[in-house]
């Protein structure tokens, strides 16, 4: 049965059984991660449909890791995100960055559909990071590995930014620099 009726009064349960308000920052954080995951699903469709040189496996891996991140934020027991996950993102970032021209100015979040979807994902990712930082700043934070979770979400936004640039480069799209006038 999909409905439990236990959330009808504005509360929900964390994975450890603790009941909290649906407006709690922790729920906001993993809800934003869930939103990001859905947008990455749309990005996967876009990347696949354009025949771009980004593997579906990378984005599938990222979606699975984002579910892991949600589990960690909901205080499910276990080590859901590790330093190895952060290093994997760094490796992919380095590989893509080695191929794109050096960035000389801020660029507008604009381009083809896959590029724009990368930027939408990146901005949602940054919002999730801000929510997670609020958890870290709270005195009631229970995660021992919150620092690795923050590194992971930060690298995820870096990955999405570089992915946007990489897609634009491989598709011979011109990046549009910010004009501060």
PyMOL commands that set and color helices and strands:
alter all, ss='L'
color gray80, all
select helices_A, chain A and resi 25-49+56-73+83-97+113-137+146-170
alter helices_A, ss='H'
color red, helices_A
select strands_A, chain A and resi 11-13+19-21
alter strands_A, ss='S'
color yellow, strands_A
deselect
rebuild
show_as cartoon
